[in-house]
Amino acid sequence: MPQTRRQFLTATAGLALLPALPRMGFAAPAAQLTVASRQLEVLGKAATVFGITGPDGKPGLMAREGERFYGLVDNQSGEDLILHWHGQVLARNTDDRTRPNGGVHPTGTQEAYDFPLTAGTHWMHSHTLSEQQLLAAPMVTVEADAGDTPQAVIMLHDFSFRPPAEIAAGLMTAQGHHMAGMKMGGMDMSGMKMEGMTHANDVDYDAYLANDRTLADPDVIAVQSGPVRLRIINGATATAFWISTGGLAAQVVAVDGNKVAPTSRASIPLAQGQRVDLLVQIPPEGGAFAILAQVENALMQTGVILATAGADIAKVPSLAAAPAPFVDLTFDASLSALTPLPAKPADATLHIALGMEAGYRWTINGAAHGEAAPLQAALGSRVEMMFMNPTMMMHPMHLHGHHFQVVDLGLGRFNGPRRDVVMVPPGGMVTVAVDFDKAGAWFLHCHHLYHMASGMMTSVTVA
Ligand SMILES: [Cu+2]
């Protein structure tokens, strides 16, 4: 069943709600999240993956606006952990190990956290290759104005039986050679024809999962007639999807946890790291409805089934009838932020050129991670980051600790969505505005795991 308010209160009863009380001298808080290995069956074969579970045994964290994340993270995974609170903007830089020289959370130990939760559909994930092994979970804080609408969280993954280090090594050899000689250093994209060269889906995955299952044996979520809020998280490492709602009218109400002017859409692109909240209406006569995520430029799809009691559930194939197009920015261009940044001129502009070099080397301003000095921003300043992408792949660019606003997609200024991941398509230019109101060093990187791991990451030092 989707969670109702009543179930939420039960589910979050273990969360301390004592922000005003001093914590010194109190007993250590209970473990709120445990990171451990688990067994999963994918396509009839056993797989060992990671998981992050709360005290109720469910994945991740569910809270209500106004609550804090207060408690211990228990790392029982057998590996050092670098966990990112993706979308949390109230946590300090030091509340997250995913920062330059942030160190690791050693296996077999617990770490204490205490920060106010950011409302909206967010998530948590490993910032290393173990993200590929499903080391990720929802981190959802239900908005105060979301009411009692039943909801369902859908977490998407791309899955391989191969270890991620082997996938990465394969990309750097086979595909690296394939890409050799295709370096595009010049920034003049005006005359370039990107269509024919554009590609996606570097990795040959074994399966695509929605809530840990394939369409051969999908997650069936019980619903009733009336509205249901879907909170869809793209936790895949190297895959962007198109989301569709099986004939149900869908209203987009938030992206990356940030409210947008409600808009109807039949098909919604979702890049790695992005989230979308959809309000769907289950009709009075009930039925079964497939909520599908189809891989861009491919036939493969995954999804869940929303079903009313007694509904006939038809099998949905794992291959769609026709390939999905490449994801693009048409959807973003149609969105309008409900909580835009205050109107003011930018204090500075950062030009961020995304690059690709032979040997599967992905760069920012010509440098792989660690080769160049961090970008700089003055504390309290409004900065516009202008991303330029002369490469042949889309890059979902993510800034830690902030929700920027998309202000220009190359078609002129507009009141675009607040986000923390923005797609920069091949040949594209995207400008986002950020208020850097928190000191520290914040990672800025491509959310394609293998692009990040092979260089496409830098940081912004705010001081
Ligand atoms: Cu990338």
Residues whose N, C-alpha, C, O or C-beta is under 5 A from the ligand:
A	BS01	CU	M394 H395 P396 C446 H448 H451
